[in-house]
């Protein structure tokens, strides 16, 4: 059976909505229908007679092309003529006025399966707002591109002290759930009175990563042009909080990390004793157009996945960082990362990692960070037990 998204099911059977007559829709240009990956889901919904009257846009805007962390203004959708309320700018949660005349809200945004990808938290905040307004929230579910195999979950689990818009709940970095499943967890744990409905995918199983769907990859944001970038993002994104570039603006962001001063052979030699699994790492050079060293040639490491089954991206990112910190004690530094959600940019690594101890260890003794310590850092605790009763897919 071919994979069908929740939106495809609703387009084919609008009666799944019941009697709702005025709907909001959280979406962006990355949201397409699986039957035609060139067709935007909002266009397909309107053509099917689904009564959407207002759009809500997450980070990167309705076009999914605004710069990372940049505030996005309200506007009007050129495709449909509908008003667009931005949920990444002056507000991160819809206000009561933007929901007042609606009867329900649909959510249809593709995710990449990492805790700090903000689309997850747009859903979280919309769910909170709908619970407050006693309004139904209907998640049109999509596959987790990383798959749903719970044996591949990677922590750290977020500690409450580091809650932010890149992590609002105590979930692992690589959680292996769909957004519909995460919403079910939050309904049970936070908003039991929320009228949540999930229109599940068809033809998708937990063993399937994105390539197994045979569907075209549509960039979910400017720095996520391919599944290869998405596959490594949960680990290499940690370098955002340092003075290395993650190759934004190149053809392979998050598949590369580097800086003009990086001694790549020394890093690779150090990394060999730490034994990252499932990848080959080669010396490369790239010129980022965004972020640190924009326009400069960076000496870098290019990561190629050789064994998807063995890959643990968060562990890989931490081992890479330890190797850089160990071989460049004077050069390697932490950096601020200002965004609309965190204007000062302070504490970015702790917000990404979800805890404090990792940064301290990388500061004082990076040479001691080995595969066993990283295994402890990436332990996901009781996550499997917490979610198993709420899974939608086998």
VENWO-V819034 format. One line per field, one symbol per residue. ss: DSSP state (@ for helix, = for strand, . for the rest). Layout:
ss=???
This chain:
ss=...=.@@@@@@@.@@@@.....=====....==..=====@@@@@@@....======.................==......====.........@@@@....=====..........@@@@@@@@@@@@@@@..=====.........@@@.====..@@@.=..=....===....@@@@@@@@@@@......====..=.......@@@@.............@@@@@@@@@@@@@@@=..=..........====....@@@@@@@@@......=========.........=========.......@@@@@@@@@@@@@@@......=.............@@@@@@...@@@@@@@@.@@@..@@@@@@@.....@@@@@@@@....
